[in-house]
Amino acid sequence: MKKAFETVTAFVEDVSALLRGLVMLGIVVGILFDDYFGVVAAIGELMGKFGDAGFAGLLALMIIVFWYNKN
């Protein structure tokens, strides 16, 4: 059972690393080529939602950043 959890965890980590890379690539392409796919605009909207939520949004953003740095 432990081996199965390790396999699933490794798979999820690989997929999340791939998605992080794709987001970074999308940001670079968006900056260089006028945001063709809308990645930069979507990130701006997401950050705007955190800002509109006030302290709760700031707290949620801090939790996400701390969780990301932990991994």
N, CA, C and O atoms as a Maestro MAE file, in Angstrom:
{
 s_m_m2io_version
 :::
 2.0.0
}

f_m_ct {
 s_m_title
 :::
 protein
 m_atom[284] {
  # First column is atom index #
  i_m_mmod_type
  r_m_x_coord
  r_m_y_coord
  r_m_z_coord
  i_m_residue_number
  s_m_chain_name
  s_m_pdb_residue_name
  s_m_pdb_atom_name
  i_m_atomic_number
  :::
  1 25 0.821 -1.190 0.000 1 A "MET " " N  " 7
  2 3 0.000 0.000 0.000 1 A "MET " " CA " 6
  3 2 0.873 1.266 0.000 1 A "MET " " C  " 6
  4 15 0.569 2.245 -0.681 1 A "MET " " O  " 8
  5 25 1.957 1.222 0.775 2 A "LYS " " N  " 7
  6 3 2.853 2.370 0.838 2 A "LYS " " CA " 6
  7 2 3.478 2.634 -0.522 2 A "LYS " " C  " 6
  8 15 3.666 3.787 -0.912 2 A "LYS " " O  " 8
  9 25 3.794 1.578 -1.236 3 A "LYS " " N  " 7
  10 3 4.389 1.709 -2.576 3 A "LYS " " CA " 6
  11 2 3.397 2.381 -3.535 3 A "LYS " " C  " 6
  12 15 3.803 3.177 -4.382 3 A "LYS " " O  " 8
  13 25 2.115 2.069 -3.409 4 A "ALA " " N  " 7
  14 3 1.097 2.680 -4.260 4 A "ALA " " CA " 6
  15 2 0.998 4.182 -4.001 4 A "ALA " " C  " 6
  16 15 0.899 4.972 -4.939 4 A "ALA " " O  " 8
  17 25 1.024 4.573 -2.727 5 A "PHE " " N  " 7
  18 3 0.980 5.997 -2.391 5 A "PHE " " CA " 6
  19 2 2.210 6.732 -2.903 5 A "PHE " " C  " 6
  20 15 2.112 7.864 -3.376 5 A "PHE " " O  " 8
  21 25 3.368 6.085 -2.809 6 A "GLU " " N  " 7
  22 3 4.595 6.699 -3.325 6 A "GLU " " CA " 6
  23 2 4.517 6.880 -4.838 6 A "GLU " " C  " 6
  24 15 4.966 7.896 -5.368 6 A "GLU " " O  " 8
  25 25 3.950 5.896 -5.530 7 A "THR " " N  " 7
  26 3 3.799 5.990 -6.979 7 A "THR " " CA " 6
  27 2 2.852 7.119 -7.365 7 A "THR " " C  " 6
  28 15 3.148 7.895 -8.275 7 A "THR " " O  " 8
  29 25 1.728 7.216 -6.687 8 A "VAL " " N  " 7
  30 3 0.755 8.269 -6.970 8 A "VAL " " CA " 6
  31 2 1.345 9.640 -6.637 8 A "VAL " " C  " 6
  32 15 1.160 10.594 -7.393 8 A "VAL " " O  " 8
  33 25 2.046 9.743 -5.523 9 A "THR " " N  " 7
  34 3 2.667 11.010 -5.137 9 A "THR " " CA " 6
  35 2 3.707 11.438 -6.162 9 A "THR " " C  " 6
  36 15 3.774 12.612 -6.527 9 A "THR " " O  " 8
  37 25 4.515 10.497 -6.626 10 A "ALA " " N  " 7
  38 3 5.520 10.817 -7.641 10 A "ALA " " CA " 6
  39 2 4.851 11.280 -8.934 10 A "ALA " " C  " 6
  40 15 5.327 12.217 -9.576 10 A "ALA " " O  " 8
  41 25 3.759 10.635 -9.316 11 A "PHE " " N  " 7
  42 3 3.037 11.024 -10.528 11 A "PHE " " CA " 6
  43 2 2.458 12.431 -10.402 11 A "PHE " " C  " 6
  44 15 2.565 13.232 -11.331 11 A "PHE " " O  " 8
  45 25 1.849 12.734 -9.260 12 A "VAL " " N  " 7
  46 3 1.267 14.061 -9.046 12 A "VAL " " CA " 6
  47 2 2.354 15.128 -9.041 12 A "VAL " " C  " 6
  48 15 2.156 16.214 -9.584 12 A "VAL " " O  " 8
  49 25 3.502 14.830 -8.432 13 A "GLU " " N  " 7
  50 3 4.610 15.792 -8.435 13 A "GLU " " CA " 6
  51 2 5.122 16.040 -9.853 13 A "GLU " " C  " 6
  52 15 5.440 17.175 -10.209 13 A "GLU " " O  " 8
  53 25 5.203 14.972 -10.670 14 A "ASP " " N  " 7
  54 3 5.647 15.138 -12.056 14 A "ASP " " CA " 6
  55 2 4.666 15.977 -12.865 14 A "ASP " " C  " 6
  56 15 5.076 16.830 -13.652 14 A "ASP " " O  " 8
  57 25 3.382 15.739 -12.673 15 A "VAL " " N  " 7
  58 3 2.368 16.500 -13.400 15 A "VAL " " CA " 6
  59 2 2.379 17.959 -12.968 15 A "VAL " " C  " 6
  60 15 2.264 18.856 -13.804 15 A "VAL " " O  " 8
  61 25 2.516 18.203 -11.666 16 A "SER " " N  " 7
  62 3 2.532 19.594 -11.198 16 A "SER " " CA " 6
  63 2 3.793 20.317 -11.683 16 A "SER " " C  " 6
  64 15 3.735 21.508 -11.988 16 A "SER " " O  " 8
  65 25 4.922 19.621 -11.758 17 A "ALA " " N  " 7
  66 3 6.139 20.241 -12.293 17 A "ALA " " CA " 6
  67 2 5.956 20.576 -13.778 17 A "ALA " " C  " 6
  68 15 6.411 21.622 -14.242 17 A "ALA " " O  " 8
  69 25 5.300 19.700 -14.506 18 A "LEU " " N  " 7
  70 3 5.018 19.971 -15.915 18 A "LEU " " CA " 6
  71 2 4.099 21.175 -16.071 18 A "LEU " " C  " 6
  72 15 4.334 22.025 -16.930 18 A "LEU " " O  " 8
  73 25 3.063 21.257 -15.259 19 A "LEU " " N  " 7
  74 3 2.135 22.384 -15.334 19 A "LEU " " CA " 6
  75 2 2.800 23.698 -14.951 19 A "LEU " " C  " 6
  76 15 2.527 24.734 -15.557 19 A "LEU " " O  " 8
  77 25 3.679 23.659 -13.937 20 A "ARG " " N  " 7
  78 3 4.427 24.875 -13.580 20 A "ARG " " CA " 6
  79 2 5.282 25.338 -14.743 20 A "ARG " " C  " 6
  80 15 5.355 26.531 -15.035 20 A "ARG " " O  " 8
  81 25 5.925 24.398 -15.402 21 A "GLY " " N  " 7
  82 3 6.739 24.742 -16.568 21 A "GLY " " CA " 6
  83 2 5.912 25.334 -17.690 21 A "GLY " " C  " 6
  84 15 6.336 26.288 -18.343 21 A "GLY " " O  " 8
  85 25 4.728 24.771 -17.921 22 A "LEU " " N  " 7
  86 3 3.859 25.300 -18.968 22 A "LEU " " CA " 6
  87 2 3.352 26.697 -18.631 22 A "LEU " " C  " 6
  88 15 3.230 27.544 -19.516 22 A "LEU " " O  " 8
  89 25 3.057 26.940 -17.363 23 A "VAL " " N  " 7
  90 3 2.619 28.285 -16.960 23 A "VAL " " CA " 6
  91 2 3.756 29.283 -17.165 23 A "VAL " " C  " 6
  92 15 3.537 30.382 -17.675 23 A "VAL " " O  " 8
  93 25 4.962 28.902 -16.770 24 A "MET " " N  " 7
  94 3 6.112 29.791 -16.978 24 A "MET " " CA " 6
  95 2 6.340 30.049 -18.458 24 A "MET " " C  " 6
  96 15 6.622 31.179 -18.854 24 A "MET " " O  " 8
  97 25 6.222 29.019 -19.270 25 A "LEU " " N  " 7
  98 3 6.359 29.192 -20.716 25 A "LEU " " CA " 6
  99 2 5.266 30.103 -21.253 25 A "LEU " " C  " 6
  100 15 5.527 30.947 -22.110 25 A "LEU " " O  " 8
  101 25 4.046 29.941 -20.757 26 A "GLY " " N  " 7
  102 3 2.941 30.800 -21.173 26 A "GLY " " CA " 6
  103 2 3.171 32.251 -20.804 26 A "GLY " " C  " 6
  104 15 2.831 33.154 -21.568 26 A "GLY " " O  " 8
  105 25 3.755 32.481 -19.621 27 A "ILE " " N  " 7
  106 3 4.049 33.851 -19.208 27 A "ILE " " CA " 6
  107 2 5.108 34.461 -20.119 27 A "ILE " " C  " 6
  108 15 4.963 35.596 -20.571 27 A "ILE " " O  " 8
  109 25 6.167 33.713 -20.387 28 A "VAL " " N  " 7
  110 3 7.236 34.232 -21.249 28 A "VAL " " CA " 6
  111 2 6.704 34.497 -22.657 28 A "VAL " " C  " 6
  112 15 6.998 35.540 -23.242 28 A "VAL " " O  " 8
  113 25 5.934 33.572 -23.200 29 A "VAL " " N  " 7
  114 3 5.360 33.769 -24.534 29 A "VAL " " CA " 6
  115 2 4.402 34.953 -24.524 29 A "VAL " " C  " 6
  116 15 4.369 35.728 -25.480 29 A "VAL " " O  " 8
  117 25 3.620 35.103 -23.454 30 A "GLY " " N  " 7
  118 3 2.696 36.226 -23.349 30 A "GLY " " CA " 6
  119 2 3.415 37.560 -23.309 30 A "GLY " " C  " 6
  120 15 2.954 38.540 -23.895 30 A "GLY " " O  " 8
  121 25 4.541 37.599 -22.620 31 A "ILE " " N  " 7
  122 3 5.301 38.846 -22.547 31 A "ILE " " CA " 6
  123 2 5.951 39.153 -23.894 31 A "ILE " " C  " 6
  124 15 5.936 40.297 -24.349 31 A "ILE " " O  " 8
  125 25 6.512 38.145 -24.517 32 A "LEU " " N  " 7
  126 3 7.234 38.373 -25.769 32 A "LEU " " CA " 6
  127 2 6.318 38.590 -26.970 32 A "LEU " " C  " 6
  128 15 6.644 39.376 -27.860 32 A "LEU " " O  " 8
  129 25 5.188 37.911 -27.006 33 A "PHE " " N  " 7
  130 3 4.337 37.931 -28.197 33 A "PHE " " CA " 6
  131 2 2.927 38.436 -27.924 33 A "PHE " " C  " 6
  132 15 1.962 37.891 -28.459 33 A "PHE " " O  " 8
  133 25 2.796 39.469 -27.099 34 A "ASP " " N  " 7
  134 3 1.532 40.177 -26.899 34 A "ASP " " CA " 6
  135 2 0.421 39.312 -26.306 34 A "ASP " " C  " 6
  136 15 -0.743 39.483 -26.667 34 A "ASP " " O  " 8
  137 25 0.751 38.398 -25.414 35 A "ASP " " N  " 7
  138 3 -0.226 37.609 -24.644 35 A "ASP " " CA " 6
  139 2 -1.275 36.945 -25.531 35 A "ASP " " C  " 6
  140 15 -2.474 37.130 -25.325 35 A "ASP " " O  " 8
  141 25 -0.827 36.180 -26.508 36 A "TYR " " N  " 7
  142 3 -1.713 35.527 -27.473 36 A "TYR " " CA " 6
  143 2 -2.706 34.578 -26.801 36 A "TYR " " C  " 6
  144 15 -3.867 34.518 -27.207 36 A "TYR " " O  " 8
  145 25 -2.273 33.842 -25.788 37 A "PHE " " N  " 7
  146 3 -3.144 32.869 -25.131 37 A "PHE " " CA " 6
  147 2 -3.881 33.430 -23.916 37 A "PHE " " C  " 6
  148 15 -4.743 32.751 -23.358 37 A "PHE " " O  " 8
  149 25 -3.564 34.639 -23.502 38 A "GLY " " N  " 7
  150 3 -4.250 35.275 -22.382 38 A "GLY " " CA " 6
  151 2 -3.754 34.845 -21.014 38 A "GLY " " C  " 6
  152 15 -4.458 35.033 -20.022 38 A "GLY " " O  " 8
  153 25 -2.559 34.273 -20.935 39 A "VAL " " N  " 7
  154 3 -2.040 33.791 -19.655 39 A "VAL " " CA " 6
  155 2 -1.747 34.950 -18.710 39 A "VAL " " C  " 6
  156 15 -2.119 34.903 -17.538 39 A "VAL " " O  " 8
  157 25 -1.091 35.978 -19.204 40 A "VAL " " N  " 7
  158 3 -0.732 37.115 -18.359 40 A "VAL " " CA " 6
  159 2 -1.993 37.829 -17.865 40 A "VAL " " C  " 6
  160 15 -2.056 38.247 -16.709 40 A "VAL " " O  " 8
  161 25 -2.981 37.965 -18.726 41 A "ALA " " N  " 7
  162 3 -4.243 38.601 -18.325 41 A "ALA " " CA " 6
  163 2 -4.965 37.771 -17.267 41 A "ALA " " C  " 6
  164 15 -5.537 38.326 -16.328 41 A "ALA " " O  " 8
  165 25 -4.944 36.456 -17.410 42 A "ALA " " N  " 7
  166 3 -5.604 35.591 -16.433 42 A "ALA " " CA " 6
  167 2 -4.918 35.667 -15.070 42 A "ALA " " C  " 6
  168 15 -5.586 35.672 -14.036 42 A "ALA " " O  " 8
  169 25 -3.591 35.726 -15.068 43 A "ILE " " N  " 7
  170 3 -2.869 35.857 -13.805 43 A "ILE " " CA " 6
  171 2 -3.166 37.208 -13.168 43 A "ILE " " C  " 6
  172 15 -3.312 37.301 -11.949 43 A "ILE " " O  " 8
  173 25 -3.257 38.255 -13.983 44 A "GLY " " N  " 7
  174 3 -3.621 39.567 -13.464 44 A "GLY " " CA " 6
  175 2 -5.013 39.581 -12.859 44 A "GLY " " C  " 6
  176 15 -5.225 40.194 -11.813 44 A "GLY " " O  " 8
  177 25 -5.967 38.914 -13.501 45 A "GLU " " N  " 7
  178 3 -7.321 38.822 -12.950 45 A "GLU " " CA " 6
  179 2 -7.333 38.054 -11.632 45 A "GLU " " C  " 6
  180 15 -8.035 38.431 -10.694 45 A "GLU " " O  " 8
  181 25 -6.556 36.979 -11.565 46 A "LEU " " N  " 7
  182 3 -6.487 36.183 -10.344 46 A "LEU " " CA " 6
  183 2 -5.912 37.003 -9.192 46 A "LEU " " C  " 6
  184 15 -6.441 36.967 -8.081 46 A "LEU " " O  " 8
  185 25 -4.848 37.732 -9.448 47 A "MET " " N  " 7
  186 3 -4.263 38.582 -8.414 47 A "MET " " CA " 6
  187 2 -5.229 39.705 -8.023 47 A "MET " " C  " 6
  188 15 -5.258 40.118 -6.863 47 A "MET " " O  " 8
  189 25 -6.013 40.197 -8.973 48 A "GLY " " N  " 7
  190 3 -7.022 41.205 -8.673 48 A "GLY " " CA " 6
  191 2 -8.097 40.669 -7.745 48 A "GLY " " C  " 6
  192 15 -8.583 41.388 -6.872 48 A "GLY " " O  " 8
  193 25 -8.471 39.404 -7.932 49 A "LYS " " N  " 7
  194 3 -9.468 38.799 -7.046 49 A "LYS " " CA " 6
  195 2 -8.934 38.665 -5.625 49 A "LYS " " C  " 6
  196 15 -9.666 38.880 -4.658 49 A "LYS " " O  " 8
  197 25 -7.660 38.310 -5.502 50 A "PHE " " N  " 7
  198 3 -7.076 38.254 -4.161 50 A "PHE " " CA " 6
  199 2 -7.079 39.646 -3.525 50 A "PHE " " C  " 6
  200 15 -7.355 39.792 -2.335 50 A "PHE " " O  " 8
  201 25 -6.770 40.661 -4.326 51 A "GLY " " N  " 7
  202 3 -6.745 42.027 -3.811 51 A "GLY " " CA " 6
  203 2 -8.125 42.531 -3.434 51 A "GLY " " C  " 6
  204 15 -8.270 43.258 -2.452 51 A "GLY " " O  " 8
  205 25 -9.144 42.155 -4.202 52 A "ASP " " N  " 7
  206 3 -10.508 42.587 -3.910 52 A "ASP " " CA " 6
  207 2 -11.066 41.944 -2.644 52 A "ASP " " C  " 6
  208 15 -11.982 42.487 -2.027 52 A "ASP " " O  " 8
  209 25 -10.525 40.800 -2.256 53 A "ALA " " N  " 7
  210 3 -11.033 40.087 -1.088 53 A "ALA " " CA " 6
  211 2 -10.520 40.688 0.214 53 A "ALA " " C  " 6
  212 15 -10.960 40.288 1.292 53 A "ALA " " O  " 8
  213 25 -9.602 41.634 0.132 54 A "GLY " " N  " 7
  214 3 -9.094 42.286 1.342 54 A "GLY " " CA " 6
  215 2 -8.185 41.380 2.140 54 A "GLY " " C  " 6
  216 15 -7.334 40.684 1.587 54 A "GLY " " O  " 8
  217 25 -8.380 41.397 3.466 55 A "PHE " " N  " 7
  218 3 -7.508 40.624 4.348 55 A "PHE " " CA " 6
  219 2 -7.644 39.124 4.108 55 A "PHE " " C  " 6
  220 15 -6.655 38.395 4.181 55 A "PHE " " O  " 8
  221 25 -8.855 38.659 3.824 56 A "ALA " " N  " 7
  222 3 -9.052 37.227 3.566 56 A "ALA " " CA " 6
  223 2 -8.279 36.795 2.325 56 A "ALA " " C  " 6
  224 15 -7.704 35.707 2.300 56 A "ALA " " O  " 8
  225 25 -8.263 37.637 1.301 57 A "GLY " " N  " 7
  226 3 -7.504 37.327 0.098 57 A "GLY " " CA " 6
  227 2 -6.013 37.313 0.352 57 A "GLY " " C  " 6
  228 15 -5.295 36.456 -0.162 57 A "GLY " " O  " 8
  229 25 -5.544 38.269 1.152 58 A "LEU " " N  " 7
  230 3 -4.133 38.309 1.510 58 A "LEU " " CA " 6
  231 2 -3.746 37.077 2.311 58 A "LEU " " C  " 6
  232 15 -2.689 36.490 2.082 58 A "LEU " " O  " 8
  233 25 -4.586 36.690 3.236 59 A "LEU " " N  " 7
  234 3 -4.326 35.500 4.040 59 A "LEU " " CA " 6
  235 2 -4.305 34.241 3.167 59 A "LEU " " C  " 6
  236 15 -3.438 33.384 3.337 59 A "LEU " " O  " 8
  237 25 -5.250 34.128 2.240 60 A "ALA " " N  " 7
  238 3 -5.279 32.974 1.343 60 A "ALA " " CA " 6
  239 2 -4.032 32.933 0.465 60 A "ALA " " C  " 6
  240 15 -3.458 31.865 0.248 60 A "ALA " " O  " 8
  241 25 -3.614 34.085 -0.037 61 A "LEU " " N  " 7
  242 3 -2.414 34.147 -0.854 61 A "LEU " " CA " 6
  243 2 -1.180 33.760 -0.049 61 A "LEU " " C  " 6
  244 15 -0.303 33.063 -0.559 61 A "LEU " " O  " 8
  245 25 -1.105 34.204 1.196 62 A "MET " " N  " 7
  246 3 0.023 33.840 2.048 62 A "MET " " CA " 6
  247 2 0.058 32.339 2.316 62 A "MET " " C  " 6
  248 15 1.132 31.737 2.314 62 A "MET " " O  " 8
  249 25 -1.092 31.736 2.543 63 A "ILE " " N  " 7
  250 3 -1.158 30.292 2.774 63 A "ILE " " CA " 6
  251 2 -0.680 29.537 1.535 63 A "ILE " " C  " 6
  252 15 0.059 28.560 1.652 63 A "ILE " " O  " 8
  253 25 -1.092 29.980 0.363 64 A "ILE " " N  " 7
  254 3 -0.670 29.326 -0.873 64 A "ILE " " CA " 6
  255 2 0.836 29.451 -1.063 64 A "ILE " " C  " 6
  256 15 1.498 28.481 -1.433 64 A "ILE " " O  " 8
  257 25 1.377 30.630 -0.813 65 A "VAL " " N  " 7
  258 3 2.826 30.838 -0.973 65 A "VAL " " CA " 6
  259 2 3.603 29.998 0.029 65 A "VAL " " C  " 6
  260 15 4.598 29.374 -0.338 65 A "VAL " " O  " 8
  261 25 3.174 29.965 1.284 66 A "PHE " " N  " 7
  262 3 3.869 29.154 2.283 66 A "PHE " " CA " 6
  263 2 3.795 27.669 1.932 66 A "PHE " " C  " 6
  264 15 4.778 26.946 2.097 66 A "PHE " " O  " 8
  265 25 2.640 27.207 1.451 67 A "TRP " " N  " 7
  266 3 2.481 25.815 1.059 67 A "TRP " " CA " 6
  267 2 3.391 25.489 -0.131 67 A "TRP " " C  " 6
  268 15 4.003 24.421 -0.175 67 A "TRP " " O  " 8
  269 25 3.475 26.405 -1.087 68 A "TYR " " N  " 7
  270 3 4.325 26.180 -2.257 68 A "TYR " " CA " 6
  271 2 5.800 26.143 -1.859 68 A "TYR " " C  " 6
  272 15 6.549 25.299 -2.352 68 A "TYR " " O  " 8
  273 25 6.224 27.043 -0.977 69 A "ASN " " N  " 7
  274 3 7.621 27.063 -0.531 69 A "ASN " " CA " 6
  275 2 7.983 25.845 0.287 69 A "ASN " " C  " 6
  276 15 9.140 25.425 0.298 69 A "ASN " " O  " 8
  277 25 7.012 25.272 0.969 70 A "LYS " " N  " 7
  278 3 7.252 24.076 1.773 70 A "LYS " " CA " 6
  279 2 7.593 22.895 0.872 70 A "LYS " " C  " 6
  280 15 8.423 22.056 1.223 70 A "LYS " " O  " 8
  281 25 6.948 22.833 -0.289 71 A "ASN " " N  " 7
  282 3 7.215 21.715 -1.218 71 A "ASN " " CA " 6
  283 2 8.415 22.080 -2.013 71 A "ASN " " C  " 6
  284 15 8.848 21.307 -2.868 71 A "ASN " " O  " 8
  :::
 }
 m_bond[283] {
  # First column is bond index #
  i_m_from
  i_m_to
  i_m_order
  :::
  1 1 2 1
  2 2 3 1
  3 3 4 2
  4 3 5 1
  5 5 6 1
  6 6 7 1
  7 7 8 2
  8 7 9 1
  9 9 10 1
  10 10 11 1
  11 11 12 2
  12 11 13 1
  13 13 14 1
  14 14 15 1
  15 15 16 2
  16 15 17 1
  17 17 18 1
  18 18 19 1
  19 19 20 2
  20 19 21 1
  21 21 22 1
  22 22 23 1
  23 23 24 2
  24 23 25 1
  25 25 26 1
  26 26 27 1
  27 27 28 2
  28 27 29 1
  29 29 30 1
  30 30 31 1
  31 31 32 2
  32 31 33 1
  33 33 34 1
  34 34 35 1
  35 35 36 2
  36 35 37 1
  37 37 38 1
  38 38 39 1
  39 39 40 2
  40 39 41 1
  41 41 42 1
  42 42 43 1
  43 43 44 2
  44 43 45 1
  45 45 46 1
  46 46 47 1
  47 47 48 2
  48 47 49 1
  49 49 50 1
  50 50 51 1
  51 51 52 2
  52 51 53 1
  53 53 54 1
  54 54 55 1
  55 55 56 2
  56 55 57 1
  57 57 58 1
  58 58 59 1
  59 59 60 2
  60 59 61 1
  61 61 62 1
  62 62 63 1
  63 63 64 2
  64 63 65 1
  65 65 66 1
  66 66 67 1
  67 67 68 2
  68 67 69 1
  69 69 70 1
  70 70 71 1
  71 71 72 2
  72 71 73 1
  73 73 74 1
  74 74 75 1
  75 75 76 2
  76 75 77 1
  77 77 78 1
  78 78 79 1
  79 79 80 2
  80 79 81 1
  81 81 82 1
  82 82 83 1
  83 83 84 2
  84 83 85 1
  85 85 86 1
  86 86 87 1
  87 87 88 2
  88 87 89 1
  89 89 90 1
  90 90 91 1
  91 91 92 2
  92 91 93 1
  93 93 94 1
  94 94 95 1
  95 95 96 2
  96 95 97 1
  97 97 98 1
  98 98 99 1
  99 99 100 2
  100 99 101 1
  101 101 102 1
  102 102 103 1
  103 103 104 2
  104 103 105 1
  105 105 106 1
  106 106 107 1
  107 107 108 2
  108 107 109 1
  109 109 110 1
  110 110 111 1
  111 111 112 2
  112 111 113 1
  113 113 114 1
  114 114 115 1
  115 115 116 2
  116 115 117 1
  117 117 118 1
  118 118 119 1
  119 119 120 2
  120 119 121 1
  121 121 122 1
  122 122 123 1
  123 123 124 2
  124 123 125 1
  125 125 126 1
  126 126 127 1
  127 127 128 2
  128 127 129 1
  129 129 130 1
  130 130 131 1
  131 131 132 2
  132 131 133 1
  133 133 134 1
  134 134 135 1
  135 135 136 2
  136 135 137 1
  137 137 138 1
  138 138 139 1
  139 139 140 2
  140 139 141 1
  141 141 142 1
  142 142 143 1
  143 143 144 2
  144 143 145 1
  145 145 146 1
  146 146 147 1
  147 147 148 2
  148 147 149 1
  149 149 150 1
  150 150 151 1
  151 151 152 2
  152 151 153 1
  153 153 154 1
  154 154 155 1
  155 155 156 2
  156 155 157 1
  157 157 158 1
  158 158 159 1
  159 159 160 2
  160 159 161 1
  161 161 162 1
  162 162 163 1
  163 163 164 2
  164 163 165 1
  165 165 166 1
  166 166 167 1
  167 167 168 2
  168 167 169 1
  169 169 170 1
  170 170 171 1
  171 171 172 2
  172 171 173 1
  173 173 174 1
  174 174 175 1
  175 175 176 2
  176 175 177 1
  177 177 178 1
  178 178 179 1
  179 179 180 2
  180 179 181 1
  181 181 182 1
  182 182 183 1
  183 183 184 2
  184 183 185 1
  185 185 186 1
  186 186 187 1
  187 187 188 2
  188 187 189 1
  189 189 190 1
  190 190 191 1
  191 191 192 2
  192 191 193 1
  193 193 194 1
  194 194 195 1
  195 195 196 2
  196 195 197 1
  197 197 198 1
  198 198 199 1
  199 199 200 2
  200 199 201 1
  201 201 202 1
  202 202 203 1
  203 203 204 2
  204 203 205 1
  205 205 206 1
  206 206 207 1
  207 207 208 2
  208 207 209 1
  209 209 210 1
  210 210 211 1
  211 211 212 2
  212 211 213 1
  213 213 214 1
  214 214 215 1
  215 215 216 2
  216 215 217 1
  217 217 218 1
  218 218 219 1
  219 219 220 2
  220 219 221 1
  221 221 222 1
  222 222 223 1
  223 223 224 2
  224 223 225 1
  225 225 226 1
  226 226 227 1
  227 227 228 2
  228 227 229 1
  229 229 230 1
  230 230 231 1
  231 231 232 2
  232 231 233 1
  233 233 234 1
  234 234 235 1
  235 235 236 2
  236 235 237 1
  237 237 238 1
  238 238 239 1
  239 239 240 2
  240 239 241 1
  241 241 242 1
  242 242 243 1
  243 243 244 2
  244 243 245 1
  245 245 246 1
  246 246 247 1
  247 247 248 2
  248 247 249 1
  249 249 250 1
  250 250 251 1
  251 251 252 2
  252 251 253 1
  253 253 254 1
  254 254 255 1
  255 255 256 2
  256 255 257 1
  257 257 258 1
  258 258 259 1
  259 259 260 2
  260 259 261 1
  261 261 262 1
  262 262 263 1
  263 263 264 2
  264 263 265 1
  265 265 266 1
  266 266 267 1
  267 267 268 2
  268 267 269 1
  269 269 270 1
  270 270 271 1
  271 271 272 2
  272 271 273 1
  273 273 274 1
  274 274 275 1
  275 275 276 2
  276 275 277 1
  277 277 278 1
  278 278 279 1
  279 279 280 2
  280 279 281 1
  281 281 282 1
  282 282 283 1
  283 283 284 2
  :::
 }
}
